[in-house]
Amino acid sequence: MLPLRLRGALSVRALEEALGDLGRRHEALRNSRLGSAGTRLRTLAADDHLLELTVPAGLVDLWSHTPLAAELALAYGARATGDAPHRDGGMPEAAPRAAAGDLSPTVLPGSGPSPAGGRDGGRLDLDWDAGLHERLVRLAAEQGATLFMVVHAALAALLARLGAGDTITLAAPVPARDSAALRRAVGPYGRVLALSVDTSGDPAFTELLRRVRTADLAAYRAGGAALARPGGIALSVLAESCGEYEAAGLTVQAAPPQLPAQDADLGLTLTERHTPAGAPAGITVSAAFDHESVGETAAAHLTGLLTALLETALDAPATALSRLRTAPGTPADGARRWAGQALELPEAGVAALFAAQAARTPGAPALAGMDYAELDARSDLLAHALLAHRAAPAPRWPPRSPHRPASRSPSSPSPRPAPPACPSTRPAPCPPPPGPPSCSSTRPPTACCRPSPKPPAWSATRPPTCWPPPPPGPSARRTSRTPRTRWSWPPPHRTPPARRSRPRRRARWWRSAPRASSPPPSPRPPTRPG
């Protein structure tokens, strides 16, 4: 929406005719007539009105507001005085915009997927005072950057801290008005660049600002810079329009626009305010968000974190990104950085660190009622027991049910697989006893475990697995249709069925038939009745 402030005596007839002239000149304003769905005239006072023009976001850009106010003043002045309508030359030619972008902007961690159809958008505003505005401008001047670059670096650092990765890509709408005619035009003369910056290595904020400055300048100067795809997070910085245009006793001034970034899940627009002398007077932060993917709570939380991180970076610009405070609010002691000394993390693994700790302090308590020496001995016995049962790393393929043999074509080769290892998440077959160990270090490690049957040999049709396998859960119980194999553990205890007597077979037809060599039987004489 492009609001215009109208101060002075207003002629509604002349305003309607001026809007008609603008609609014939600009495609985005063809439906801008008083009383239509996209145009509304609000009366604030007798000589103060607010004209709200709702235009499609794809037909204008963020830099069309001021030229629109100037053109409306010229058209209104011509209609109010009875002069000929203001007609300029045709629309200026501009480079065609790309239909699709090259890179996808970084999405807010924890947000939902971008909607496929229309967006249900919302908007919230936050005000930064003149003191914070002045400090941001001073830091940008000291580092040879702009206010946009400082906020870009802070937003990239915040997204990296939230888990968005090392490479942060933001969508940045920039004007493509390289001529005087384009700067006075109303239309979509802009590009949405995809600005990427590398935040790896935990650099200081000044170093990250240097990286952002290099990447942004390279994208601005290159004609074929990467464009942003729909979705993700967008950032833009505007200057508040303070120009006033007078015509026939009416003053036309562009009010703060309400144009969210096109096709962005979350668009942050910073509008700078200045005093008549040019001094910083504050910044209005407008967050346009999508209800389905981001939501109002997440948008408000992100703007609060961004404000806190900027204040911390302004206090100590040389602070590393991992030590910048992101909690909103000022602590009681005034400190905004994390206290404590930075420690270097060792490169050794957990096993090496535990062995070093056990050798350094063997008598220190490790668990309840167990010191490091005893825990080290028990873990060593358990490791030897697992090796004795041929435990190895887990296979990379998904585990198959032990009751279903693998299907393999006769022509396919059957190489012998390498023994894989047991996954760490599977329960160990030989857990240590809760009390004191009952076996000494001289006793074989397998004596502490329950006896297990001989592990089966590996074959091409049967995948190797850890032995003995753990007890199956409720979902892995054998059913009546599942054949009993030796892979089931533990074997189902089922009573064999009772022996039943075999039924007597019926006589075969060849056994009951008379032989060919024997004479036929003599017929019996008939019996008389009575």
C-alpha positions as CSV (number, residue, x, y, z in Angstrom):
1,M,0.0,0.0,0.0
2,L,1.3,3.5,-1.0
3,P,-0.3,6.1,1.3
4,L,-0.1,9.8,0.3
5,R,-0.8,12.7,2.7
6,L,-2.9,15.5,1.3
7,R,-2.9,18.8,3.2
8,G,-4.9,21.8,2.1
9,A,-8.2,22.5,0.3
10,L,-9.0,19.3,-1.7
11,S,-11.1,19.1,-4.8
12,V,-12.5,15.6,-5.0
13,R,-13.4,16.0,-8.7
14,A,-9.9,17.1,-9.6
15,L,-8.4,14.2,-7.6
16,E,-10.6,11.7,-9.4
17,E,-9.5,13.1,-12.8
18,A,-5.8,13.1,-11.7
19,L,-6.0,9.5,-10.6
20,G,-7.6,8.6,-14.0
21,D,-4.6,10.3,-15.8
22,L,-2.2,8.2,-13.7
23,G,-4.1,5.0,-14.4
24,R,-3.8,5.6,-18.1
25,R,-0.1,6.2,-17.8
26,H,0.9,3.4,-15.3
27,E,-0.4,-0.1,-15.4
28,A,-0.2,-0.5,-11.6
29,L,-2.6,2.4,-11.1
30,R,-5.3,1.4,-13.7
31,N,-7.8,0.5,-10.9
32,S,-6.9,3.5,-8.7
33,R,-10.3,5.3,-8.7
34,L,-12.0,6.7,-5.7
35,G,-14.6,4.2,-4.4
36,S,-12.8,1.2,-5.9
37,A,-11.5,-1.7,-3.8
38,G,-7.9,-0.6,-4.0
39,T,-8.3,3.2,-3.3
40,R,-9.6,4.8,-0.2
41,L,-9.6,8.5,0.9
42,R,-9.6,9.0,4.6
43,T,-10.5,12.4,6.2
44,L,-8.3,13.2,9.1
45,A,-9.3,16.8,9.4
46,A,-11.1,19.5,7.3
47,D,-7.9,20.2,5.4
48,D,-6.0,17.0,6.0
49,H,-6.6,13.7,4.1
50,L,-4.9,10.4,3.6
51,L,-5.1,8.7,0.2
52,E,-4.3,5.0,0.4
53,L,-3.5,3.3,-2.9
54,T,-3.3,-0.5,-2.9
55,V,-1.3,-1.7,-5.8
56,P,0.0,-5.2,-6.7
57,A,3.4,-5.8,-5.2
58,G,4.8,-7.1,-8.5
59,L,4.0,-3.9,-10.4
60,V,5.8,-1.5,-8.2
61,D,8.9,-1.5,-6.0
62,L,10.0,0.2,-2.8
63,W,11.4,3.3,-4.7
64,S,8.1,4.1,-6.6
65,H,6.6,6.0,-3.7
66,T,8.2,9.4,-4.1
67,P,7.8,9.6,-7.9
68,L,4.2,8.7,-7.4
69,A,3.6,11.7,-5.1
70,A,5.4,14.0,-7.6
71,E,3.3,12.8,-10.5
72,L,0.0,13.0,-8.6
73,A,0.8,16.6,-7.7
74,L,1.4,17.5,-11.3
75,A,-1.8,15.8,-12.5
76,Y,-3.9,17.3,-9.7
77,G,-2.6,20.8,-10.4
78,A,-3.4,20.5,-14.1
79,R,-7.0,19.2,-13.4
80,A,-7.7,21.8,-10.7
81,T,-6.6,24.8,-12.8
82,G,-8.3,23.5,-16.0
83,D,-5.0,23.0,-17.9
84,A,-4.3,20.1,-20.2
85,P,-3.6,16.9,-18.4
86,H,0.0,16.1,-17.6
87,R,1.4,13.7,-20.2
88,D,5.1,12.8,-20.4
89,G,6.8,10.6,-22.9
90,G,6.3,6.9,-22.8
91,M,7.4,4.7,-20.0
92,P,11.2,4.4,-19.7
93,E,12.8,1.2,-20.8
94,A,14.5,-0.9,-18.2
95,A,16.3,-4.2,-18.2
96,P,13.8,-7.1,-18.0
97,R,13.6,-8.9,-14.6
98,A,14.5,-12.5,-14.3
99,A,11.5,-14.8,-13.9
100,A,13.2,-17.1,-11.4
101,G,16.1,-16.5,-9.0
102,D,19.4,-18.3,-8.7
103,L,19.9,-18.8,-4.9
104,S,17.4,-19.6,-2.2
105,P,17.7,-17.2,0.8
106,T,18.3,-18.6,4.3
107,V,15.1,-19.4,6.1
108,L,14.6,-18.7,9.8
109,P,15.6,-21.8,11.8
110,G,12.5,-23.5,13.1
111,S,10.1,-21.9,10.6
112,G,7.7,-23.9,8.5
113,P,7.7,-24.4,4.8
114,S,6.8,-21.6,2.5
115,P,3.2,-21.6,1.3
116,A,2.7,-22.6,-2.3
117,G,-0.2,-20.3,-3.0
118,G,-1.1,-16.9,-1.6
119,R,0.5,-15.6,1.6
120,D,-1.4,-14.6,4.8
121,G,0.8,-11.8,5.8
122,G,1.2,-9.7,8.9
123,R,3.2,-6.7,10.0
124,L,4.8,-5.4,13.2
125,D,6.8,-2.3,13.8
126,L,9.7,-1.5,16.1
127,D,11.4,1.8,16.7
128,W,15.1,2.4,17.3
129,D,15.8,5.7,18.9
130,A,18.1,8.4,17.6
131,G,21.0,7.3,19.9
132,L,21.2,3.8,18.4
133,H,20.8,5.3,14.9
134,E,23.7,7.6,15.4
135,R,25.9,4.8,16.8
136,L,25.1,2.6,13.8
137,V,26.0,5.4,11.4
138,R,29.2,6.2,13.2
139,L,30.3,2.5,13.1
140,A,29.5,2.3,9.4
141,A,31.6,5.4,8.7
142,E,34.6,4.1,10.7
143,Q,34.6,0.8,8.8
144,G,33.9,2.3,5.4
145,A,30.5,0.6,5.1
146,T,26.9,1.6,5.0
147,L,24.0,1.2,7.5
148,F,22.7,-1.6,5.3
149,M,26.0,-3.5,5.6
150,V,26.1,-3.1,9.4
151,V,22.6,-4.5,9.8
152,H,23.4,-7.2,7.2
153,A,26.4,-8.4,9.2
154,A,24.4,-8.4,12.4
155,L,21.6,-10.4,10.9
156,A,24.0,-12.9,9.4
157,A,25.7,-13.3,12.7
158,L,22.4,-13.9,14.5
159,L,21.2,-16.5,11.9
160,A,24.5,-18.3,12.3
161,R,24.2,-18.3,16.1
162,L,20.6,-19.7,15.7
163,G,21.9,-22.7,13.7
164,A,21.3,-21.6,10.1
165,G,24.8,-22.7,8.9
166,D,28.0,-20.9,8.0
167,T,26.9,-19.5,4.7
168,I,24.0,-17.0,5.2
169,T,22.1,-15.7,2.1
170,L,19.7,-12.8,2.3
171,A,17.4,-11.4,-0.3
172,A,18.0,-7.7,-0.8
173,P,15.7,-5.6,-3.0
174,V,17.8,-2.9,-4.7
175,P,16.8,-0.2,-7.2
176,A,17.9,-0.5,-10.8
177,R,17.3,3.1,-11.8
178,D,20.5,4.2,-13.5
179,S,18.9,7.1,-15.4
180,A,17.0,10.2,-14.5
181,A,13.9,8.9,-16.3
182,L,13.9,5.7,-14.3
183,R,14.4,7.6,-11.1
184,R,11.1,9.5,-11.8
185,A,9.2,6.4,-13.0
186,V,6.6,4.3,-11.1
187,G,7.0,0.6,-11.7
188,P,9.0,-2.5,-10.9
189,Y,12.4,-1.2,-11.8
190,G,14.4,-3.2,-9.3
191,R,16.2,-6.4,-8.6
192,V,16.2,-8.8,-5.6
193,L,19.8,-9.8,-5.1
194,A,21.0,-12.9,-3.2
195,L,23.7,-11.6,-0.9
196,S,25.8,-14.5,0.6
197,V,28.4,-14.2,3.3
198,D,30.6,-16.7,5.0
199,T,30.5,-16.6,8.8
200,S,32.8,-19.6,9.5
201,G,35.8,-19.4,11.8
202,D,34.1,-17.4,14.6
203,P,35.4,-14.1,13.3
204,A,35.1,-10.8,15.1
205,F,32.2,-8.5,14.2
206,T,34.5,-6.1,12.4
207,E,35.9,-9.0,10.3
208,L,32.5,-10.1,9.4
209,L,31.5,-6.6,8.5
210,R,34.5,-6.5,6.1
211,R,33.4,-9.8,4.5
212,V,29.9,-8.4,4.1
213,R,31.2,-5.1,2.6
214,T,33.3,-7.1,0.0
215,A,30.4,-9.4,-1.0
216,D,27.8,-6.6,-1.2
217,L,29.9,-4.3,-3.3
218,A,30.7,-7.1,-5.7
219,A,27.0,-7.9,-6.1
220,Y,26.0,-4.3,-6.6
221,R,28.6,-3.7,-9.3
222,A,28.1,-6.9,-11.2
223,G,25.3,-6.8,-13.8
224,G,24.9,-10.6,-13.7
225,A,24.8,-11.0,-9.9
226,A,22.9,-13.9,-8.4
227,L,19.2,-13.2,-7.8
228,A,17.1,-14.5,-4.9
229,R,14.4,-17.0,-5.2
230,P,11.1,-16.7,-3.3
231,G,11.1,-17.4,0.4
232,G,13.6,-16.9,3.2
233,I,14.5,-13.6,4.8
234,A,14.8,-10.3,3.0
235,L,16.4,-7.1,4.2
236,S,16.1,-3.5,2.8
237,V,17.0,-0.1,4.1
238,L,15.1,3.0,2.9
239,A,15.2,6.7,3.7
240,E,12.0,8.5,4.8
241,S,10.6,10.7,2.1
242,C,10.5,14.2,3.4
243,G,9.8,15.9,0.0
244,E,6.5,17.9,-0.4
245,Y,5.0,18.7,-3.7
246,E,2.5,21.6,-4.0
247,A,-0.2,22.1,-6.6
248,A,-3.2,24.4,-6.6
249,G,-3.1,24.9,-2.9
250,L,-2.7,21.2,-2.1
251,T,0.5,19.7,-0.6
252,V,1.2,16.1,-1.5
253,Q,3.7,14.1,0.6
254,A,4.6,10.4,0.6
255,A,3.7,8.7,3.9
256,P,5.6,5.7,5.2
257,P,4.8,2.8,2.7
258,Q,3.6,-0.6,3.7
259,L,5.2,-2.8,1.1
260,P,6.6,-6.1,2.2
261,A,9.4,-7.8,0.4
262,Q,8.1,-9.8,-2.5
263,D,7.8,-13.5,-1.9
264,A,9.7,-13.5,1.4
265,D,8.7,-15.4,4.5
266,L,10.1,-12.6,6.6
267,G,11.0,-9.1,5.3
268,L,12.8,-6.6,7.4
269,T,12.5,-3.0,6.1
270,L,14.5,-0.2,7.9
271,T,13.3,3.3,7.3
272,E,15.7,6.0,8.4
273,R,14.5,9.3,9.8
274,H,16.5,12.5,9.8
275,T,16.2,16.0,11.2
276,P,15.9,19.0,8.9
277,A,19.7,19.5,9.5
278,G,20.4,15.9,8.3
279,A,21.2,14.4,11.7
280,P,20.0,10.8,12.6
281,A,16.5,10.9,14.2
282,G,15.7,7.2,14.5
283,I,14.9,4.1,12.5
284,T,11.5,2.4,12.1
285,V,11.9,-1.4,11.7
286,S,9.0,-3.0,9.9
287,A,8.8,-6.8,9.9
288,A,6.5,-8.2,7.3
289,F,6.0,-11.9,8.0
290,D,3.9,-14.8,6.8
291,H,1.6,-16.3,9.4
292,E,1.9,-19.9,8.0
293,S,5.7,-20.2,7.8
294,V,7.0,-17.7,10.4
295,G,4.3,-16.3,12.6
296,E,4.1,-13.1,14.7
297,T,5.9,-14.6,17.8
298,A,8.9,-15.7,15.8
299,A,9.1,-12.4,14.0
300,A,9.0,-10.3,17.2
301,H,11.6,-12.6,18.8
302,L,14.0,-12.2,15.9
303,T,13.8,-8.4,15.9
304,G,14.4,-8.4,19.7
305,L,17.5,-10.6,19.3
306,L,18.8,-8.5,16.4
307,T,18.5,-5.3,18.5
308,A,20.4,-6.9,21.4
309,L,23.1,-8.2,19.2
310,L,23.6,-4.8,17.5
311,E,23.9,-3.1,20.8
312,T,26.5,-5.6,21.9
313,A,28.5,-5.2,18.7
314,L,28.4,-1.4,19.0
315,D,29.9,-1.6,22.6
316,A,32.8,-3.9,21.4
317,P,33.1,-4.3,17.6
318,A,36.1,-6.5,18.0
319,T,34.2,-9.2,19.9
320,A,33.9,-12.7,18.3
321,L,30.5,-13.8,17.1
322,S,30.3,-16.6,19.6
323,R,30.7,-14.1,22.5
324,L,28.1,-11.6,21.4
325,R,25.1,-11.4,23.7
326,T,21.8,-12.0,22.0
327,A,19.5,-11.8,25.1
328,P,17.2,-8.8,24.8
329,G,17.4,-6.3,27.6
330,T,20.3,-4.7,29.5
331,P,21.9,-6.5,32.4
332,A,22.1,-4.9,35.8
333,D,25.9,-4.5,35.7
334,G,25.8,-3.0,32.2
335,A,28.0,-5.8,30.7
336,R,26.7,-7.1,27.4
337,R,29.4,-9.7,26.6
338,W,29.7,-13.2,28.0
339,A,32.0,-13.3,31.0
340,G,34.9,-15.7,31.3
341,Q,38.0,-16.6,29.4
342,A,37.9,-18.2,26.0
343,L,39.1,-21.8,26.1
344,E,40.4,-23.9,23.2
345,L,38.5,-27.1,22.8
346,P,40.8,-30.2,22.5
347,E,40.8,-32.2,19.3
348,A,40.9,-35.6,21.1
349,G,37.9,-37.8,21.3
350,V,35.8,-38.9,24.3
351,A,37.8,-42.1,24.8
352,A,41.1,-40.4,24.8
353,L,39.9,-37.7,27.2
354,F,38.4,-40.3,29.6
355,A,41.7,-42.3,29.6
356,A,43.7,-39.1,30.3
357,Q,41.3,-38.2,33.2
358,A,41.5,-41.8,34.6
359,A,45.3,-41.7,34.5
360,R,45.4,-38.3,36.1
361,T,42.9,-38.8,38.9
362,P,42.3,-42.6,39.4
363,G,40.8,-42.2,42.9
364,A,38.5,-39.3,42.1
365,P,34.7,-40.2,42.1
366,A,33.4,-40.8,38.6
367,L,29.9,-42.2,39.4
368,A,28.0,-42.9,42.6
369,G,30.1,-45.3,44.6
370,M,32.7,-45.8,41.8
371,D,36.0,-44.0,41.1
372,Y,37.7,-43.5,37.7
373,A,40.1,-46.5,38.2
374,E,37.2,-48.9,38.8
375,L,35.1,-47.4,36.0
376,D,38.1,-47.8,33.6
377,A,38.6,-51.4,34.6
378,R,34.9,-52.3,34.1
379,S,34.7,-50.5,30.8
380,D,37.8,-52.4,29.7
381,L,36.3,-55.8,30.7
382,L,33.1,-54.9,28.8
383,A,35.1,-53.9,25.7
384,H,37.0,-57.3,25.7
385,A,33.7,-59.1,26.2
386,L,32.2,-57.4,23.2
387,L,35.3,-58.2,21.1
388,A,35.0,-61.8,22.1
389,H,31.5,-61.9,20.8
390,R,32.6,-60.4,17.5
391,A,31.1,-56.9,18.0
392,A,32.0,-54.5,15.3
393,P,30.6,-51.2,13.9
394,A,27.0,-51.2,12.7
395,P,26.3,-51.8,9.0
396,R,25.3,-48.8,6.9
397,W,22.4,-50.5,5.4
398,P,19.1,-50.7,7.4
399,P,18.8,-53.8,9.6
400,R,16.7,-56.6,8.2
401,S,14.4,-58.8,10.1
402,P,16.3,-62.0,11.2
403,H,13.3,-64.1,10.2
404,R,13.3,-63.0,6.5
405,P,16.4,-64.0,4.5
406,A,17.8,-61.6,2.0
407,S,16.6,-62.1,-1.5
408,R,19.4,-62.4,-4.0
409,S,19.2,-63.3,-7.7
410,P,21.1,-66.5,-8.7
411,S,23.3,-64.5,-11.2
412,S,24.4,-61.8,-8.8
413,P,27.7,-62.3,-7.1
414,S,27.9,-63.0,-3.4
415,P,31.0,-61.4,-1.9
416,R,31.8,-62.1,1.7
417,P,30.9,-58.9,3.6
418,A,33.3,-57.4,6.1
419,P,32.3,-57.8,9.7
420,P,30.4,-54.7,10.8
421,A,30.3,-53.3,14.3
422,C,27.5,-53.1,16.9
423,P,25.7,-49.8,17.0
424,S,26.4,-47.8,20.1
425,T,22.7,-47.4,20.7
426,R,22.1,-51.1,21.0
427,P,22.2,-52.4,24.6
428,A,25.4,-54.3,25.4
429,P,24.9,-58.1,26.0
430,C,27.1,-58.0,29.0
431,P,26.2,-55.1,31.3
432,P,28.5,-54.5,34.3
433,P,26.9,-55.5,37.6
434,P,25.6,-52.6,39.8
435,G,27.7,-53.7,42.8
436,P,31.4,-54.2,43.2
437,P,33.0,-56.3,40.4
438,S,33.0,-60.0,41.1
439,C,35.8,-60.8,38.7
440,S,39.3,-59.7,38.9
441,S,41.6,-58.5,36.1
442,T,43.2,-62.0,36.0
443,R,40.0,-63.7,35.2
444,P,39.0,-64.0,31.5
445,P,36.7,-61.1,30.5
446,T,34.0,-63.5,29.2
447,A,33.6,-65.1,32.6
448,C,31.6,-62.0,33.7
449,C,29.0,-62.5,31.0
450,R,26.3,-65.0,30.6
451,P,27.1,-68.1,28.5
452,S,26.1,-67.6,24.9
453,P,25.7,-70.1,22.0
454,K,28.2,-70.4,19.3
455,P,27.8,-67.4,16.9
456,P,26.6,-68.4,13.4
457,A,28.8,-68.2,10.4
458,W,28.3,-65.4,8.0
459,S,26.9,-66.1,4.6
460,A,26.0,-64.2,1.5
461,T,22.3,-64.5,2.1
462,R,22.4,-63.6,5.8
463,P,23.7,-60.2,6.9
464,P,26.3,-60.2,9.7
465,T,25.0,-58.9,13.0
466,C,26.2,-58.7,16.6
467,W,26.0,-61.9,18.7
468,P,24.2,-62.6,20.8
469,P,21.5,-60.2,19.5
470,P,19.4,-58.3,22.1
471,P,15.9,-59.5,23.1
472,P,13.3,-58.4,20.6
473,G,10.8,-55.8,21.6
474,P,7.0,-56.2,21.5
475,S,6.9,-55.4,17.8
476,A,9.5,-58.1,17.0
477,R,7.7,-61.1,18.5
478,R,7.4,-64.2,16.3
479,T,4.0,-64.8,14.9
480,S,2.5,-68.1,13.8
481,R,3.4,-67.3,10.2
482,T,7.0,-66.6,10.9
483,P,9.2,-69.7,10.6
484,R,11.4,-70.5,13.6
485,T,15.0,-70.0,12.8
486,R,18.1,-70.1,14.8
487,W,18.4,-66.3,14.6
488,S,15.6,-65.8,17.1
489,W,16.7,-64.7,20.5
490,P,15.7,-65.9,23.0
491,P,14.2,-69.0,21.5
492,P,10.5,-69.2,22.0
493,H,9.4,-71.6,24.7
494,R,6.6,-73.6,23.3
495,T,5.4,-77.1,24.3
496,P,5.5,-79.6,21.4
497,P,2.1,-80.8,20.4
498,A,0.9,-84.2,21.7
499,R,1.4,-87.3,19.6
500,R,-1.6,-88.2,17.7
501,S,-2.4,-91.7,16.3
502,R,-2.1,-91.9,12.6
503,P,-5.5,-92.5,11.0
504,R,-6.1,-95.9,9.3
505,R,-5.6,-95.6,5.6
506,R,-8.4,-96.6,3.2
507,A,-7.9,-99.8,1.2
508,R,-6.5,-99.2,-2.2
509,W,-8.6,-100.2,-5.2
510,W,-6.0,-102.6,-6.6
511,R,-5.9,-104.4,-3.3
512,S,-9.6,-104.9,-3.0
513,A,-10.0,-106.0,-6.7
514,P,-10.1,-109.8,-7.4
515,R,-7.1,-111.4,-9.1
516,A,-7.3,-112.4,-12.7
517,S,-6.0,-116.0,-12.1
518,S,-8.6,-116.9,-9.4
519,P,-12.0,-118.2,-10.5
520,P,-14.9,-115.9,-9.9
521,P,-17.0,-116.5,-6.7
522,S,-20.1,-118.6,-7.0
523,P,-23.3,-116.8,-6.7
524,R,-25.5,-117.5,-3.7
525,P,-28.9,-119.1,-4.1
526,P,-31.8,-116.8,-3.7
527,T,-33.6,-117.0,-0.5
528,R,-37.3,-117.5,-0.3
529,P,-39.4,-115.0,1.6
530,G,-41.0,-116.2,4.7
